[in-house]
């Protein structure tokens, strides 16, 4: 007799689907982004104290004065990045690891930098658990990761006082840089597209609020101010 087949029920599948439908209603149109979000278990990336809120469209605390970004913000920024399979993408501010994992699910070759040691270690372990080939680095993300440049896309998940020059220089011709720029309390989301060695096209996409980007090319402050929110 053939034993009965057992299927593991995903208790979060319906919540993921509902979140994706909510994001679609809010105007997210990139179906590749939405499909990846429906597959990615956000409950693994949130702080255990907030797991019951994993699929609410809100930012949630991670500890260390950092947050996992609101799903709408993640979807919107990822859409702006225009990621194609095989693209080399640099993320500044690993945070929870959710943004990097989403990019990897979309077929990008992902490099990510985090300056908060505990979050860096936790994200690395999650990437291994999920079988995602994401390259990680502990250090000052405001300087980028020059060894692997140029990048087809760079996404910054913390608010910067200006667009860091090293990130502009590490962008491939035709590449996109998505970054919130402004004060410590609110920023304007920018997308820069590199047109040539010295020319960049800049677009604005409204106000957002991120934790500060701390580093040599970011805000100079205490380490506990935080540096990422992905």
N, C-alpha and C positions, 0 to 999 in steps of 0.2 A: 504494500500500500504506500502510495506517495504521501509524505507528510504534508499537512496543510501549509500553504505559503503564508508567511506573516509579513505584514507591511508596517514599518514604523510610521506612526502618525506624527506629522509635524504640527504641534499645537499652535505655532505662530504663522502658518501658511496663510490662513484667512486674513490675519491682521496685516501681513505683508501685502497681500493683494488689495486690501482696502486702502492701505496707505498709498500704493501706486495709483489707484483710481482717484484718490484725493489729489495727488500731485498732478495727474492729468487734467483734472478739473481746474486746478490753479494755473494751468497754462504750460506745463512742461510737455513738450512735443517730441523730444528725442526718444524714440522707442527703444533704442539700444540702452540708453541710460535707465529707462523704466524697467526694461527686462532684467538688467543686472541687479537693480534694487529689489526686484521681486524674488531673486534667487539668494541674495546675500542676507544671512541671519544677523540682523542688527542687534538682537538680544545678546549676542556674544561680545559685542563691543561696548555696551553701556556698563556703567558701574552697577554691580549686583543690587545695590539698594534701589535702583530705578528700573530694574528689568521689567516690571509691570507696565512701564511707560515707554518701552522700547519703540513702539510703533505709533506714538503720538508725534505730530508734526511740530515738535519743540526741541530746542537745545537742552541738553541735560548735563549736570555736573559730572566730571570725571575724577575730581580731586585735584590737588596741586594747583588750584585756581585756574583750571582749564575745563573745557567743555567738549562734548561731541555735538557737532553742528546740527541745526534743524534740518530734517530731511529735505525740505524744499530748497534750502540754501545749497546743500550738497548737489542736488539734482540740477539746479540752475547753473551753478559754477561749472559742473561737469559738462553740461550742454554747451556752455560758452567755449570750453576747451576744444571742442570738435575732434574728439579722439577717434582715431582709426586703428584697426588691428595692426600691431607691429610698431606703432608709434612709441618713441622713447619719451617718457614723461617723468618730470621731477616734481615731487611734492615737498613743500616746505611746511613742516609742522605735522608730524605723523599723528600725534594725539592718540586717539583711540585705535587708529589703524583702519577705520571704516572707509574713508575716502580712498586710500591707497588700494584697499581690497576691491573696491568698486571699479577702479581703473583697471586693475589686473583682470577682473572678470570680463571687462570689455575688450581684452586682448592687448592692452598696452604693456610695454616693458617698463616697469615702475621702479623708480629710485626715490627714496623718501628719507628726510632728515628730521631728527627730533633732538631737542636740547634738554628734555626732562627725563632723567635716567629711568625712573620707574615706569613711565609710559612707554619709553623706548623698548624696555625689556618685555613688557606685557604685549606690545604690538608684535614684536618679533615672534614670540611664542604663538600668538594667534595665527600669524601667517603660516608658520610651520604646521600647526594643527589643521588649517584649511587647505594645505598643499599649494599655497600661492608663492610663486617664485619672485618675491619682491626683495629688492636690494635695500638694506637699511644702513643708516649711518647715525651715530651719536655725535652731535656737534652744533655749531652755529649755522642754522639754516639760512640766515640772511646773506651768507656768502655763497650759497648754492652748493654745487658738488661738481667742481670744474673737471675732475678726472674723467667723467663720463659725458661731458658736453660734446657736441651741441644736442639740445633737446627739442623735440617737435612740440612739446607742451610743457609749461611750468605752471603749477597751481599753488598759491600761497594761502594757507588757511589761518592767517593771523593778520591783524591790521598793522600796516607799515606807515611811517611818517612820510615816506617817499618811495618811489620805485627803486629798489636796490640796483646799482649799476652792474654788479656781478651777474645778477639774474638776466639782465638785458643782454649782456655779452655772451651768456651761455645758451641763448635762444638760437635755434637754427633759422636760416632764412625761410620765411613762410611760417615759422613757428608762432604759437600763441602763448602769451603770459597773462594769466588771470590773477588779479591781486586786489585786495581792498586797501585803499590809501586814504589817510586823513588823520584825525586826532585819535586819542585813546578811547573816546566814548562812542564815536561813530565814524564810518568811513564810506567813501564812494567806491563801488566795485568797478574796476577798470579791466579792459582787455586790450593788450598791446599785441600787435601783429608785426613781426619783423619783415620789412620790405626789401632791405638791402643791408650792407655793412653798417650804415649809419642812419637809415630811415626806419621809423616805426609809425604805424597807424594806431591811434588810441581811441577807444570807444568807452562811454560811461553807461552804467547799468543800474543806477539808483543807489540809495543808501542802505548800508548794512551795519551790523555791530559785531565785531570780533574782539577777542582778547588781543593784547599788544604783541607784535613781533619783537622779541628781545634779541639783540645781537649787535654786532659792529655796524651793520647797515640798517638796523632797526632802531627801536627805542632802547636807550641805555638806561637800565634800571635794575632793581633787585631781581634775582633769579626767580623769586616766588610770585612775580607778576604774571607768569605764564607766557607761553609762546605759540600755542596751537589750539585748534578747535575743530579738528576733522573727525 
